[in-house]
Amino acid sequence: MDTFDDTPELIEEAHRVYETHFAPVTSFERAVFFSWGCTIGDCTFCYMSTQPVGKAPKETKRSDASILAEFILAKKLGWDIGFFTGGIGVLKPDELETLLKVIVQITGEKIWLSVGPIPRPLLLRYQPYIRGVVGSTETINPVLHKIVCPSKPLAPYEKMFEVAGELGLEKAMTFIVGMGETKEDLNLLIEFIRKYDINKIHVYSLIPEKGTMFEHAAIPSKEEQAWWIASLRIVFPTLNIQCGVWEDRVERIAYLLEAGANSISKFKALKLFGKPVAHQIEEEAARAGRMFQGTLVVMPEVDWRGEVDRLDAESELKERIWKCLVQYLERMRKNTQICNTQKNSVVVKNIS
């Protein structure tokens, strides 16, 4: 079994490399999902594999209005869009392209797309709206990959990366720490990144989802997740490395940023906006000497209705977006009010 006693030394070197090539900033990246089901549905780590048998993946799709409302919030709160994603095969190309057109109106820039292996004709079709593609590769160890992603082989993603490179699109991949990879797999990962000229990698820490084969697995330590980040930062000084952190692991954020991660994701930012754990994320960034771009705790002054009205979309869709947006905003404002009340209560108690 691997030990990670060498992580502190790696972090020192990786931190120096990061400081040489990047400014001392960080941000929250929001992955916006369009569904909670998948036509594959058998990746042995994924919550999508726990959906009821016989439930059509289309039934797990979010409404277009809620998706677009979330993009408006992400843009105005200063969040980066990690990628637009959902279950493989849930959206038809026409449906996806329609959404992409409005999304780009909202963000004012092209986005990352993660919808499984995308063939050349569809890459060409989506090219006006996307900056790059994300391959949900999860692990590069061929034996382990067959276990955790039995119906999602790497070859189609490798082909997508090749075509994306030919079209001038950027390429990103995902890697989940804690599913059984070993330190020896680092060389496989390095070779893969070099071969396909990967621009960005999302380094996640396993979430033991109930109902999956990993339900009772141990959560990877912060040293283990940091080891992979630091090792990659040292080898790839300019690679965009994003660390995925669940709300039960925010105390490791400063450590992962010091290991060379650029940004943070996986946090339930809409549900937990303004709560103490959201404040902790921004505090962790400060501990690492990073300026946090955007906000997870302060509601900005925005003409939210105006943001909806300016969209080039049908009136009926705009009204549905507005209703969804209002619901999100009400919950977020409630969170911030409760948190502020609790803080004030503590201050009064300490003074008295």
Rosetta blueprint (number, residue, H / E / L):
1 M L
2 D L
3 T L
4 F L
5 D L
6 D L
7 T H
8 P H
9 E H
10 L H
11 I H
12 E H
13 E H
14 A H
15 H H
16 R H
17 V H
18 Y H
19 E H
20 T H
21 H H
22 F L
23 A L
24 P L
25 V E
26 T E
27 S E
28 F E
29 E E
30 R E
31 A E
32 V E
33 F E
34 F L
35 S E
36 W L
37 G L
38 C L
39 T L
40 I L
41 G L
42 D L
43 C L
44 T L
45 F L
46 C L
47 Y H
48 M H
49 S H
50 T H
51 Q L
52 P L
53 V L
54 G L
55 K L
56 A L
57 P H
58 K H
59 E H
60 T H
61 K E
62 R L
63 S L
64 D H
65 A H
66 S H
67 I H
68 L H
69 A H
70 E H
71 F H
72 I H
73 L H
74 A H
75 K H
76 K H
77 L L
78 G L
79 W L
80 D E
81 I E
82 G E
83 F E
84 F E
85 T E
86 G L
87 G L
88 I L
89 G L
90 V L
91 L L
92 K L
93 P H
94 D H
95 E H
96 L H
97 E H
98 T H
99 L H
100 L H
101 K H
102 V H
103 I H
104 V H
105 Q H
106 I H
107 T H
108 G L
109 E L
110 K L
111 I E
112 W E
113 L E
114 S E
115 V L
116 G L
117 P L
118 I L
119 P L
120 R H
121 P H
122 L H
123 L H
124 L H
125 R H
126 Y H
127 Q L
128 P L
129 Y L
130 I E
131 R E
132 G E
133 V E
134 V E
135 G E
136 S E
137 T E
138 E E
139 T L
140 I L
141 N L
142 P H
143 V H
144 L H
145 H H
146 K H
147 I H
148 V H
149 C L
150 P L
151 S L
152 K L
153 P L
154 L L
155 A H
156 P H
157 Y H
158 E H
159 K H
160 M H
161 F H
162 E H
163 V H
164 A H
165 G H
166 E H
167 L L
168 G L
169 L L
170 E E
171 K E
172 A E
173 M E
174 T E
175 F E
176 I E
177 V E
178 G L
179 M L
180 G L
181 E L
182 T L
183 K H
184 E H
185 D H
186 L H
187 N H
188 L H
189 L H
190 I H
191 E H
192 F H
193 I H
194 R H
195 K H
196 Y L
197 D L
198 I L
199 N L
200 K E
201 I E
202 H E
203 V E
204 Y E
205 S E
206 L L
207 I L
208 P L
209 E L
210 K L
211 G L
212 T L
213 M L
214 F L
215 E L
216 H L
217 A L
218 A L
219 I L
220 P L
221 S L
222 K H
223 E H
224 E H
225 Q H
226 A H
227 W H
228 W H
229 I H
230 A H
231 S H
232 L H
233 R H
234 I H
235 V H
236 F L
237 P L
238 T L
239 L L
240 N E
241 I E
242 Q E
243 C E
244 G E
245 V L
246 W L
247 E H
248 D H
249 R H
250 V H
251 E H
252 R H
253 I H
254 A H
255 Y H
256 L H
257 L H
258 E H
259 A L
260 G L
261 A L
262 N L
263 S E
264 I E
265 S E
266 K L
267 F L
268 K L
269 A H
270 L H
271 K H
272 L H
273 F L
274 G L
275 K L
276 P H
277 V H
278 A H
279 H H
280 Q H
281 I H
282 E H
283 E H
284 E H
285 A H
286 A H
287 R H
288 A L
289 G L
290 R L
291 M E
292 F E
293 Q E
294 G L
295 T L
296 L L
297 V L
298 V L
299 M L
300 P L
301 E L
302 V L
303 D L
304 W H
305 R H
306 G H
307 E H
308 V H
309 D H
310 R L
311 L L
312 D L
313 A L
314 E L
315 S H
316 E H
317 L H
318 K H
319 E H
320 R H
321 I H
322 W H
323 K H
324 C H
325 L H
326 V H
327 Q H
328 Y H
329 L H
330 E H
331 R H
332 M H
333 R H
334 K H
335 N H
336 T H
337 Q H
338 I H
339 C H
340 N H
341 T H
342 Q H
343 K H
344 N H
345 S H
346 V H
347 V H
348 V H
349 K H
350 N H
351 I H
352 S L
